[in-house]
Amino acid sequence: MTTSEIAPVAAGESDRASFRAGPVDEESRERLAANGLEYRRVAVDGDDYADWLQSAARGFQDGERSPEQVAASRERSGYRRVTGVYDPLAPVAQAPVATIASWIGDLTVPGAAVIPSCAISSVTVSPTHRRRGIARAMLEGELRATRDAGVPVAMLTVSESPLYGRYGFAPAASATAWTIETKRAAWIGPRPAGRVDFIPRDRVRELMPVLHERVRHRTAGEIDIAGSFWDMFAGTNPAAERTGEKRAIQYADASGEVRGAAVYAVRENESDFTKGTVSVHHLVAETDDAYAALWRFLLELDLVAEVQAQNLSLDEPLLWMIADQRAARITVRDHQYVRIIDVAAALETRRYGAAGRLVLEVSDPLGFATGTYVLDVDASGAGRVRRVDEGESVDAVVLSLGIAELSATYLGGVSVATLAAAGRVDVRDAGGAASTRSEAVATASSVLGWHTAPRLSIWY
Protein backbone atom coordinates (compact mmCIF):
# COMPACT_ATOMS: atom_id res chain seq x y z
CA MET A 1 0.00 0.00 0.00
CA THR A 2 1.41 3.39 -0.93
CA THR A 3 1.10 6.50 1.21
CA SER A 4 -1.57 7.90 -1.11
CA GLU A 5 -3.66 4.77 -0.54
CA ILE A 6 -3.65 4.94 3.26
CA ALA A 7 -7.19 5.36 4.56
CA PRO A 8 -7.45 7.61 7.62
CA VAL A 9 -9.07 5.91 10.60
CA ALA A 10 -10.99 8.42 12.69
CA ALA A 11 -12.58 8.03 16.10
CA GLY A 12 -16.31 7.28 15.92
CA GLU A 13 -18.83 9.56 17.58
CA SER A 14 -20.15 6.73 19.73
CA ASP A 15 -16.64 6.14 21.08
CA ARG A 16 -16.27 9.84 21.81
CA ALA A 17 -19.63 9.98 23.57
CA SER A 18 -18.83 6.91 25.67
CA PHE A 19 -15.55 8.45 26.74
CA ARG A 20 -17.24 11.72 27.71
CA ALA A 21 -19.81 9.87 29.80
CA GLY A 22 -17.38 7.45 31.44
CA PRO A 23 -16.73 7.50 35.20
CA VAL A 24 -13.65 8.97 36.82
CA ASP A 25 -10.80 6.57 37.40
CA GLU A 26 -11.43 4.62 40.59
CA GLU A 27 -7.79 4.38 41.65
CA SER A 28 -7.37 8.14 41.45
CA ARG A 29 -10.71 8.71 43.16
CA GLU A 30 -9.64 6.58 46.12
CA ARG A 31 -6.24 8.25 46.31
CA LEU A 32 -7.76 11.71 46.44
CA ALA A 33 -10.48 10.63 48.89
CA ALA A 34 -7.76 9.48 51.29
CA ASN A 35 -6.65 13.13 51.36
CA GLY A 36 -10.17 14.42 51.99
CA LEU A 37 -10.79 15.44 48.38
CA GLU A 38 -13.60 14.57 45.97
CA TYR A 39 -12.91 13.63 42.34
CA ARG A 40 -15.87 13.84 39.99
CA ARG A 41 -16.96 14.61 36.47
CA VAL A 42 -18.77 17.84 35.73
CA ALA A 43 -21.66 18.07 33.28
CA VAL A 44 -21.12 20.91 30.80
CA ASP A 45 -24.86 21.59 30.82
CA GLY A 46 -25.10 21.31 34.61
CA ASP A 47 -25.06 23.81 37.46
CA ASP A 48 -21.45 22.97 38.42
CA TYR A 49 -19.93 24.02 35.12
CA ALA A 50 -19.75 27.77 35.80
CA ASP A 51 -17.68 27.25 38.96
CA TRP A 52 -15.45 24.76 37.14
CA LEU A 53 -14.83 27.28 34.35
CA GLN A 54 -13.98 30.06 36.81
CA SER A 55 -11.45 27.80 38.56
CA ALA A 56 -9.88 26.79 35.25
CA ALA A 57 -9.60 30.44 34.18
CA ARG A 58 -7.99 31.38 37.48
CA GLY A 59 -5.50 28.54 37.08
CA PHE A 60 -4.23 30.11 33.87
CA GLN A 61 -4.10 33.61 35.42
CA ASP A 62 -7.11 34.71 33.37
CA GLY A 63 -9.82 37.06 34.59
CA GLU A 64 -13.18 36.07 35.98
CA ARG A 65 -15.60 34.91 33.31
CA SER A 66 -18.77 36.94 32.74
CA PRO A 67 -22.18 35.25 32.55
CA GLU A 68 -22.06 35.74 28.77
CA GLN A 69 -18.65 34.07 28.56
CA VAL A 70 -19.81 31.18 30.73
CA ALA A 71 -22.84 30.68 28.48
CA ALA A 72 -20.71 30.82 25.33
CA SER A 73 -18.21 28.32 26.78
CA ARG A 74 -21.00 25.98 27.85
CA GLU A 75 -22.50 26.09 24.36
CA ARG A 76 -19.17 25.26 22.72
CA SER A 77 -17.77 22.66 25.17
CA GLY A 78 -20.13 19.74 24.74
CA TYR A 79 -17.40 17.68 23.07
CA ARG A 80 -15.25 17.68 26.23
CA ARG A 81 -15.06 15.36 29.23
CA VAL A 82 -14.79 17.78 32.17
CA THR A 83 -13.48 16.75 35.60
CA GLY A 84 -12.80 18.56 38.87
CA VAL A 85 -11.26 17.92 42.28
CA TYR A 86 -13.18 19.44 45.21
CA ASP A 87 -12.29 20.23 48.82
CA PRO A 88 -15.43 19.95 51.01
CA LEU A 89 -13.74 22.05 53.71
CA ALA A 90 -12.92 25.00 51.43
CA PRO A 91 -14.84 28.26 52.03
CA VAL A 92 -16.26 27.96 48.50
CA ALA A 93 -16.74 24.20 48.37
CA GLN A 94 -18.61 24.25 45.07
CA ALA A 95 -15.54 25.62 43.23
CA PRO A 96 -13.02 22.91 42.30
CA VAL A 97 -9.45 23.24 43.52
CA ALA A 98 -8.19 21.46 40.39
CA THR A 99 -9.48 20.98 36.87
CA ILE A 100 -8.86 18.82 33.82
CA ALA A 101 -10.69 18.32 30.52
CA SER A 102 -10.22 15.87 27.69
CA TRP A 103 -11.76 14.52 24.51
CA ILE A 104 -11.00 11.93 21.85
CA GLY A 105 -9.60 13.56 18.75
CA ASP A 106 -7.85 12.42 15.59
CA LEU A 107 -4.07 12.86 15.42
CA THR A 108 -2.42 12.84 12.00
CA VAL A 109 0.67 10.63 11.91
CA PRO A 110 3.39 10.15 9.26
CA GLY A 111 1.88 8.73 6.10
CA ALA A 112 -1.42 10.68 6.11
CA ALA A 113 -3.19 8.33 8.50
CA VAL A 114 -4.95 9.42 11.68
CA ILE A 115 -5.14 7.70 15.04
CA PRO A 116 -7.69 8.24 17.82
CA SER A 117 -5.97 10.15 20.61
CA CYS A 118 -7.04 11.59 23.93
CA ALA A 119 -6.46 15.35 23.95
CA ILE A 120 -5.89 16.61 27.50
CA SER A 121 -6.49 20.25 28.37
CA SER A 122 -7.34 22.73 31.16
CA VAL A 123 -5.00 21.10 33.71
CA THR A 124 -4.89 23.37 36.76
CA VAL A 125 -4.25 23.00 40.48
CA SER A 126 -4.99 25.85 42.87
CA PRO A 127 -1.88 27.23 44.60
CA THR A 128 -3.71 26.58 47.88
CA HIS A 129 -3.59 22.82 47.19
CA ARG A 130 -0.15 22.21 45.70
CA ARG A 131 2.05 19.27 46.73
CA ARG A 132 -0.90 17.02 47.57
CA GLY A 133 -0.64 14.64 44.60
CA ILE A 134 -3.63 16.17 42.82
CA ALA A 135 -2.03 16.68 39.41
CA ARG A 136 -0.61 13.17 39.46
CA ALA A 137 -3.98 11.67 40.38
CA MET A 138 -5.77 13.58 37.62
CA LEU A 139 -3.24 12.87 34.86
CA GLU A 140 -2.77 9.22 35.72
CA GLY A 141 -6.53 8.87 36.03
CA GLU A 142 -7.07 10.40 32.59
CA LEU A 143 -4.43 8.12 31.08
CA ARG A 144 -6.04 5.04 32.62
CA ALA A 145 -9.42 6.20 31.30
CA THR A 146 -7.80 6.57 27.88
CA ARG A 147 -6.37 3.06 28.06
CA ASP A 148 -9.69 1.61 29.23
CA ALA A 149 -11.44 3.30 26.30
CA GLY A 150 -9.06 1.54 23.89
CA VAL A 151 -7.50 4.82 22.71
CA PRO A 152 -3.83 4.19 21.76
CA VAL A 153 -2.34 7.68 22.24
CA ALA A 154 -2.72 10.71 24.48
CA MET A 155 -1.65 14.23 23.54
CA LEU A 156 -1.54 17.75 24.96
CA THR A 157 -0.09 21.22 24.59
CA VAL A 158 1.48 22.51 27.78
CA SER A 159 2.11 25.66 29.78
CA GLU A 160 4.62 24.04 32.16
CA SER A 161 6.72 21.66 30.09
CA PRO A 162 8.69 19.90 32.90
CA LEU A 163 5.51 18.52 34.46
CA TYR A 164 4.53 15.93 31.89
CA GLY A 165 7.64 13.84 31.25
CA ARG A 166 7.05 11.89 34.46
CA TYR A 167 3.80 10.59 32.94
CA GLY A 168 5.42 9.43 29.71
CA PHE A 169 4.68 12.48 27.56
CA ALA A 170 7.35 13.94 25.30
CA PRO A 171 7.52 16.90 22.90
CA ALA A 172 6.84 15.35 19.49
CA ALA A 173 6.13 18.41 17.31
CA SER A 174 7.83 21.74 17.74
CA ALA A 175 6.34 25.11 16.84
CA THR A 176 8.03 28.25 15.62
CA ALA A 177 7.12 31.87 16.33
CA TRP A 178 8.05 34.44 13.69
CA THR A 179 8.61 38.19 13.73
CA ILE A 180 9.25 39.48 10.20
CA GLU A 181 10.56 42.94 9.30
CA THR A 182 8.44 43.57 6.23
CA LYS A 183 10.57 46.19 4.46
CA ARG A 184 13.70 44.13 4.87
CA ALA A 185 12.07 40.84 3.91
CA ALA A 186 11.20 41.74 0.26
CA TRP A 187 8.93 39.17 -1.39
CA ILE A 188 10.67 36.93 -3.96
CA GLY A 189 8.18 34.05 -3.80
CA PRO A 190 5.55 33.09 -6.38
CA ARG A 191 2.94 35.58 -7.52
CA PRO A 192 0.10 33.23 -8.36
CA ALA A 193 -2.93 34.02 -10.47
CA GLY A 194 -6.19 34.38 -8.59
CA ARG A 195 -7.17 37.01 -6.05
CA VAL A 196 -7.13 37.90 -2.36
CA ASP A 197 -10.24 39.58 -0.97
CA PHE A 198 -11.55 40.77 2.37
CA ILE A 199 -14.48 38.75 3.70
CA PRO A 200 -16.72 39.02 6.79
CA ARG A 201 -15.72 37.15 9.94
CA ASP A 202 -18.76 34.87 9.74
CA ARG A 203 -17.69 33.87 6.23
CA VAL A 204 -14.15 33.00 7.30
CA ARG A 205 -15.69 31.03 10.19
CA GLU A 206 -17.42 28.90 7.55
CA LEU A 207 -14.34 28.52 5.36
CA MET A 208 -11.57 27.65 7.80
CA PRO A 209 -12.90 24.31 9.11
CA VAL A 210 -13.64 23.16 5.56
CA LEU A 211 -10.14 24.05 4.41
CA HIS A 212 -8.58 22.49 7.52
CA GLU A 213 -10.35 19.20 6.85
CA ARG A 214 -8.88 19.18 3.35
CA VAL A 215 -5.30 19.66 4.55
CA ARG A 216 -4.95 18.23 8.06
CA HIS A 217 -4.08 14.71 6.89
CA ARG A 218 -1.01 16.00 5.06
CA THR A 219 0.99 17.03 8.13
CA ALA A 220 1.86 14.82 11.08
CA GLY A 221 0.87 16.44 14.36
CA GLU A 222 -2.30 18.16 13.15
CA ILE A 223 -5.63 17.25 14.76
CA ASP A 224 -9.31 17.67 14.03
CA ILE A 225 -10.37 21.02 15.49
CA ALA A 226 -13.57 21.63 17.41
CA GLY A 227 -15.87 24.49 16.45
CA SER A 228 -15.04 26.59 19.49
CA PHE A 229 -11.51 27.11 18.18
CA TRP A 230 -12.80 28.43 14.85
CA ASP A 231 -15.01 30.89 16.73
CA MET A 232 -11.90 32.06 18.59
CA PHE A 233 -9.83 32.48 15.43
CA ALA A 234 -12.59 34.15 13.42
CA GLY A 235 -13.84 36.37 16.24
CA THR A 236 -17.37 35.01 15.98
CA ASN A 237 -17.78 34.15 19.64
CA PRO A 238 -20.15 36.88 20.84
CA ALA A 239 -18.70 36.78 24.35
CA ALA A 240 -15.08 37.20 23.24
CA GLU A 241 -13.24 40.47 23.67
CA ARG A 242 -11.77 42.71 20.92
CA THR A 243 -13.26 40.71 18.06
CA GLY A 244 -13.68 43.91 16.03
CA GLU A 245 -9.90 44.07 15.58
CA LYS A 246 -9.84 40.89 13.50
CA ARG A 247 -9.80 41.11 9.73
CA ALA A 248 -10.41 38.17 7.40
CA ILE A 249 -9.19 37.45 3.89
CA GLN A 250 -9.58 34.61 1.43
CA TYR A 251 -7.64 33.47 -1.63
CA ALA A 252 -9.53 32.20 -4.68
CA ASP A 253 -7.61 30.59 -7.53
CA ALA A 254 -7.96 31.51 -11.20
CA SER A 255 -11.06 29.32 -11.50
CA GLY A 256 -12.73 31.11 -8.57
CA GLU A 257 -12.35 28.25 -6.08
CA VAL A 258 -11.46 29.37 -2.55
CA ARG A 259 -8.22 27.65 -1.55
CA GLY A 260 -7.10 29.52 1.54
CA ALA A 261 -8.06 31.99 4.25
CA ALA A 262 -6.44 33.97 7.04
CA VAL A 263 -7.42 36.08 10.04
CA TYR A 264 -5.17 38.85 11.28
CA ALA A 265 -5.20 42.03 13.35
CA VAL A 266 -3.27 45.29 13.04
CA ARG A 267 -1.86 47.21 16.00
CA GLU A 268 -0.96 50.82 15.30
CA ASN A 269 2.35 52.32 16.33
CA GLU A 270 1.20 55.58 17.89
CA SER A 271 4.62 57.19 17.62
CA ASP A 272 4.97 56.31 13.92
CA PHE A 273 1.84 55.37 11.98
CA THR A 274 3.90 53.83 9.19
CA LYS A 275 5.19 51.11 11.53
CA GLY A 276 2.19 49.06 12.61
CA THR A 277 2.32 45.41 13.65
CA VAL A 278 0.27 42.63 12.12
CA SER A 279 -0.57 39.56 14.23
CA VAL A 280 -1.62 36.52 12.20
CA HIS A 281 -4.22 34.63 14.24
CA HIS A 282 -4.66 31.73 11.82
CA LEU A 283 -3.79 30.93 8.23
CA VAL A 284 -4.88 27.82 6.36
CA ALA A 285 -3.92 27.10 2.75
CA GLU A 286 -5.01 24.16 0.64
CA THR A 287 -2.53 24.81 -2.19
CA ASP A 288 0.95 26.23 -2.64
CA ASP A 289 -0.57 29.14 -4.55
CA ALA A 290 -2.93 29.94 -1.67
CA TYR A 291 -0.03 29.83 0.79
CA ALA A 292 2.08 32.19 -1.30
CA ALA A 293 -0.75 34.62 -2.08
CA LEU A 294 -1.87 34.97 1.54
CA TRP A 295 1.63 35.45 2.95
CA ARG A 296 2.54 37.94 0.22
CA PHE A 297 -0.58 39.96 1.04
CA LEU A 298 0.29 40.05 4.74
CA LEU A 299 3.95 41.00 4.19
CA GLU A 300 3.11 43.78 1.73
CA LEU A 301 0.41 45.55 3.77
CA ASP A 302 0.78 49.33 3.90
CA LEU A 303 1.80 51.07 7.15
CA VAL A 304 3.13 47.81 8.61
CA ALA A 305 6.68 47.26 9.85
CA GLU A 306 6.33 43.80 11.43
CA VAL A 307 4.31 40.66 10.89
CA GLN A 308 4.08 38.24 13.79
CA ALA A 309 2.85 34.64 13.58
CA GLN A 310 2.72 31.67 15.93
CA ASN A 311 2.60 27.87 15.59
CA LEU A 312 4.41 27.62 12.27
CA SER A 313 6.48 24.59 11.31
CA LEU A 314 10.22 24.00 11.51
CA ASP A 315 10.52 23.87 7.71
CA GLU A 316 8.14 26.65 6.69
CA PRO A 317 8.35 27.44 2.93
CA LEU A 318 7.90 31.13 3.80
CA LEU A 319 11.58 31.36 4.72
CA TRP A 320 12.48 30.74 1.06
CA MET A 321 9.96 33.28 -0.23
CA ILE A 322 11.68 36.36 1.20
CA ALA A 323 14.87 37.96 -0.10
CA ASP A 324 16.51 38.42 3.30
CA GLN A 325 16.02 35.45 5.58
CA ARG A 326 17.52 37.45 8.44
CA ALA A 327 14.42 39.64 8.30
CA ALA A 328 12.64 36.78 10.07
CA ARG A 329 13.41 36.28 13.75
CA ILE A 330 12.36 32.71 14.48
CA THR A 331 12.11 31.07 17.89
CA VAL A 332 11.44 27.37 18.44
CA ARG A 333 9.57 25.81 21.34
CA ASP A 334 8.14 22.46 22.32
CA HIS A 335 4.44 22.38 21.44
CA GLN A 336 2.56 19.14 20.72
CA TYR A 337 3.28 16.49 23.39
CA VAL A 338 2.49 12.83 22.70
CA ARG A 339 2.20 9.80 24.97
CA ILE A 340 1.91 6.34 23.43
CA ILE A 341 -0.27 3.95 25.44
CA ASP A 342 -0.69 1.02 23.02
CA VAL A 343 2.64 0.46 21.25
CA ALA A 344 1.40 -1.95 18.59
CA ALA A 345 -1.65 0.11 17.61
CA ALA A 346 0.35 3.35 17.53
CA LEU A 347 3.31 2.05 15.55
CA GLU A 348 1.20 0.12 13.04
CA THR A 349 -0.83 3.23 12.20
CA ARG A 350 2.03 5.47 11.05
CA ARG A 351 4.36 5.00 8.08
CA TYR A 352 8.17 4.92 8.14
CA GLY A 353 11.10 6.41 6.31
CA ALA A 354 12.82 3.17 5.31
CA ALA A 355 12.35 -0.59 5.37
CA GLY A 356 13.97 -2.50 8.20
CA ARG A 357 13.55 -4.40 11.45
CA LEU A 358 13.98 -2.98 14.93
CA VAL A 359 13.65 -4.43 18.41
CA LEU A 360 12.21 -1.96 20.91
CA GLU A 361 12.83 -2.56 24.62
CA VAL A 362 10.34 -0.15 26.13
CA SER A 363 10.05 0.91 29.77
CA ASP A 364 6.99 2.75 31.02
CA PRO A 365 6.66 4.31 34.50
CA LEU A 366 2.92 3.60 34.47
CA GLY A 367 3.26 0.11 33.01
CA PHE A 368 0.95 0.61 30.02
CA ALA A 369 3.55 -0.03 27.34
CA THR A 370 6.37 -1.87 29.12
CA GLY A 371 7.66 -4.76 27.03
CA THR A 372 9.89 -5.82 24.15
CA TYR A 373 8.53 -5.45 20.62
CA VAL A 374 9.64 -6.23 17.08
CA LEU A 375 8.85 -3.60 14.44
CA ASP A 376 9.06 -4.88 10.85
CA VAL A 377 8.77 -2.23 8.15
CA ASP A 378 8.28 -3.26 4.52
CA ALA A 379 9.29 -1.47 1.34
CA SER A 380 6.06 0.56 1.28
CA GLY A 381 6.79 1.99 4.72
CA ALA A 382 4.09 -0.02 6.47
CA GLY A 383 5.01 -1.48 9.86
CA ARG A 384 3.93 -4.57 11.74
CA VAL A 385 4.49 -4.99 15.47
CA ARG A 386 4.54 -8.01 17.76
CA ARG A 387 5.76 -8.68 21.27
CA VAL A 388 8.94 -10.68 21.67
CA ASP A 389 8.48 -13.96 23.48
CA GLU A 390 10.57 -14.54 26.59
CA GLY A 391 13.93 -16.04 25.62
CA GLU A 392 13.42 -15.30 21.93
CA SER A 393 16.42 -14.01 19.98
CA VAL A 394 15.78 -11.53 17.16
CA ASP A 395 18.44 -10.53 14.64
CA ALA A 396 17.87 -6.76 14.49
CA VAL A 397 19.04 -3.41 15.75
CA VAL A 398 17.92 -3.02 19.38
CA LEU A 399 16.68 0.21 20.96
CA SER A 400 16.33 0.41 24.74
CA LEU A 401 14.25 3.46 25.57
CA GLY A 402 11.51 4.85 27.73
CA ILE A 403 7.99 5.45 26.52
CA ALA A 404 8.67 9.20 26.50
CA GLU A 405 11.56 8.72 24.06
CA LEU A 406 9.50 6.43 21.81
CA SER A 407 6.69 8.98 21.90
CA ALA A 408 9.12 11.76 20.95
CA THR A 409 9.99 9.91 17.72
CA TYR A 410 6.38 9.08 16.87
CA LEU A 411 5.62 12.01 14.57
CA GLY A 412 9.09 12.10 13.03
CA GLY A 413 10.06 15.29 14.84
CA VAL A 414 13.31 14.02 16.36
CA SER A 415 15.73 11.39 15.13
CA VAL A 416 17.02 8.40 17.03
CA ALA A 417 20.52 9.72 16.33
CA THR A 418 19.75 12.90 18.26
CA LEU A 419 18.24 11.03 21.19
CA ALA A 420 21.13 8.57 21.25
CA ALA A 421 23.67 11.41 21.27
CA ALA A 422 21.73 12.97 24.15
CA GLY A 423 21.94 9.73 26.12
CA ARG A 424 18.18 9.22 25.99
CA VAL A 425 18.24 6.01 23.89
CA ASP A 426 20.60 3.03 23.93
CA VAL A 427 21.12 1.61 20.44
CA ARG A 428 23.06 -1.55 19.64
CA ASP A 429 23.13 -4.36 17.14
CA ALA A 430 21.73 -7.76 18.08
CA GLY A 431 25.10 -8.91 19.36
CA GLY A 432 25.91 -5.67 21.16
CA ALA A 433 29.12 -5.05 19.22
CA ALA A 434 30.32 -1.51 19.94
CA SER A 435 32.00 -1.22 16.51
CA THR A 436 28.62 -1.28 14.76
CA ARG A 437 26.85 1.25 16.99
CA SER A 438 27.02 4.09 14.48
CA GLU A 439 25.54 1.84 11.80
CA ALA A 440 22.83 0.72 14.20
CA VAL A 441 21.95 4.33 15.04
CA ALA A 442 21.82 5.21 11.33
CA THR A 443 19.52 2.25 10.64
CA ALA A 444 17.15 3.10 13.49
CA SER A 445 17.09 6.76 12.48
CA SER A 446 16.24 5.89 8.88
CA VAL A 447 13.43 3.53 9.84
CA LEU A 448 11.75 5.74 12.46
CA GLY A 449 12.34 8.97 10.55
CA TRP A 450 10.02 10.95 8.27
CA HIS A 451 10.65 13.37 5.43
CA THR A 452 8.71 16.40 6.71
CA ALA A 453 8.60 18.08 10.10
CA PRO A 454 5.41 17.63 12.15
CA ARG A 455 3.30 20.62 13.06
CA LEU A 456 0.26 21.56 15.13
CA SER A 457 -1.34 24.88 14.20
CA ILE A 458 -3.26 25.52 17.46
CA TRP A 459 -3.03 25.46 21.26
CA TYR A 460 -5.67 23.42 23.05
Residue, then its C-alpha position, 0 to 999 in steps of 0.5 A: m500500500t502506498t502512502s496515497e492509498i492509506a485510509p485515515v481511521a478516525a474516532g467514531e462519535s459513539d466512542r467519543a460519547s462513551f468516553r465523555a460519559g465514562p466515570v472517573d478513574e477509581e484508583s485516582r478517586e480513592r487516592l484523592a479521597a484518602n486526602g479528603l478530596e472529591y474527584r468527579r466529572v462535571a456536566v457541561d450543561g449542569d449547574d457545576y460548570a460555571d464554577w469549574l470554568q472560573s477555577a480553570a480560568r484562574g488557574f491560567q491567570d485569566g480574569e473572571r468569566s462573565p455570565e455571557q462568557v460562561a454561556a458561550s463556553r458551555e454552548r461550545s464545550g459539549y465535546r469535552r469530558v470535564t473533571g474537577v477535584y473538590d475540597p469539602l472544607a474549602p470556604v467555596a466548596q462548590a468551586p473545584v481546587a483542580t481541573i482537567a478536561s479531555w476529549i478523543g480527537d484524531l491525530t495525523v501521523p506520518g503517512a497521512a493516516v490518523i489515530p484516535s488520541c485523547a487530547i488533554s487540556s485545562v490542567t490546573v491545580s490551585p496554589t492553595h492545594r499544591r504538593r498534595g498529589i492532585a495533578r498526578a492523580m488527575l493525569e494518571g486517572e485520565l491516562r487510565a481512562t484513555r487506556d480503558a477506552g481503547v485509545p492508543v495515544a494521548m496528547l496535549t499542549v502545555s504551559e509548564s513543560p517539565l511537568y509531563g515527562r514523568y507521565g510518559f509524555a514527550p515533545a513530538a512536534s515543535a512550533t516556531a514563532w516568527t517576527i518578520e521585518t516587512k521592508r527588509a524581507a522583500w517578497i521573492g516568492p511566487r505571484p500566483a494568479g487568482r485574487v485575495d479579498f476581504i471577507p466578513r468574519d462569519r464567512v471566514r468562520e465557515l471557510m476555515p474548518v472546511l479548508h482544515e479538513r482538506v489539509r490536516h491529513r497532510t501534516a503529522g501532528e495536526i488534529d481535528i479542530a472543534g468548532s469553538f476554536w474556529d469561533m476564537f480564530a474568526g472572532t465570531n464568539p459573541a462573548a469574546e473580547r476585541t473581536g472587532e480588531k480581527r480582519a479576514i481574507q480569502y484566496a480564490d484561484a484563477s477558477g474562482e475556487v477558494r483555496g485559503a483563508a487567514v485572520y489577522a489584526v493590526r496594531e498601530n504604532e502611535s509614535d509612527f503610523t507607518k510602523g504598525t504590527v500585524s498579528v496573524h491569528h490563523l492561516v490555512a492554505e489548501t494549495d501552494d498558490a494559496y499559501a504564497a498569495l496569503w503570505r505575500f498579502l500580509l507581508e506587503l500591507d501598507l503602514v506595517a513594519e512587522v508581521q508576527a505569527q505563531n505555531l508555524s512549522l520548523d521547515e516553513p516554505l515562507l523562509w524561502m519566499i523572502a529575499d533576506q532570511r535574516a528579516a525573520r526572527i524565528t524562535v522554536r519551542d516544544h508544542q505538541y506532546v504525545r504519549i503512546i499507550d498502546v505500542a502496537a496500535a500506535l506504531e502500526t498506524r504510522r508510516y516509516g522512512a525506510a524498510g527495516r527491522l527494529v527491536l524496541e525494549v520499552s520501559d513505562p513508569l505507568g506500566f501501560a507499554t512496558g515490554t519488548y517489541v519487534l517492528d518490521v517495516d516493509a518497502s512501502g513503509a508499512g510497519r507490523v508490530r509483535r511482542v517478543d516472546e521470553g527467551e526469543s532471539v531476534d536478529a535486528v538493531v535493538l533500541s532500549l528506551g523509555i515510553a517518552e523517548l518512543s513517543a518523541t519519535y512518533l511524529g518524526g520530529v526528532s531522530v534516534a541519532t539525536l536522542a542517542a547522542a543525548g543519552r536518551v536512547d541506547v542503540r546496539d546491534a543484536g550482538g551488542a558489538a560496539s563497533t557497529r553502533s554508528e551503523a545501528v543508530a543510522t539504521a534506526s534513524s532511517v526507519l523511524g524517521w520521516h521526510t517532513a517536520p510535524r506541526l500543530s497549528i493551534w493550542y488546546 
